[in-house]
Amino acid sequence: TVVVPDLEIGYHVRYDKKNLYSFVLGAPPTLQYHNLKSQTNSILDKSIRRSLHKIPGKKAISYISKKTDEWQVMSLDVNSGEKKMLTPTVPNSEDMCWIPTGELIMGAKSELYFWQMGSDWQLIVDFSNFGLEDITRLAINPKGDKLAVVVKDPN
């Protein structure tokens, strides 16, 4: 079933049964809101990256803004529409996931970084010793005790 016709959606986060937020391909890529009940769409921001997530414990989603040279992790309050910069990304990084307790993990090349409100990014592991490079996706299970890290095939 086509949920949102006429748009080329690359990635999305379904907030609930009625509300969907997506990374829509284009020049520039846009953050769009889709009310699935009324079948309406609206552009919320431009020049974003693909990483869209619900923020644990908040009525908000996060996305990566690429409007400035220093990319930013942004939050969007789903009730008010207010956008807020949470932290700059690890330089030129867009792959991240939220830990259920409200902290972020972000991948950059062969490294994983940890962030919590009020602090800077901290390196937690470098996978280059294992021959792993170019982290492209991250996902964590709901319990927060298993992390999937996708890397490009070195061959």
Secondary structure as UniProt FT lines:
FT   TURN            5..6
FT   STRAND          9..14
FT   STRAND          19..24
FT   STRAND          30..35
FT   TURN            36..39
FT   STRAND          40..46
FT   STRAND          53..54
FT   TURN            56..57
FT   STRAND          60..65
FT   STRAND          72..77
FT   TURN            78..80
FT   STRAND          83..88
FT   TURN            91..92
FT   STRAND          95..98
FT   TURN            100..101
FT   STRAND          104..108
FT   TURN            109..110
FT   STRAND          111..115
FT   TURN            117..118
FT   STRAND          122..126
FT   HELIX           127..130
FT   STRAND          135..140
FT   TURN            142..143
FT   STRAND          147..151
//
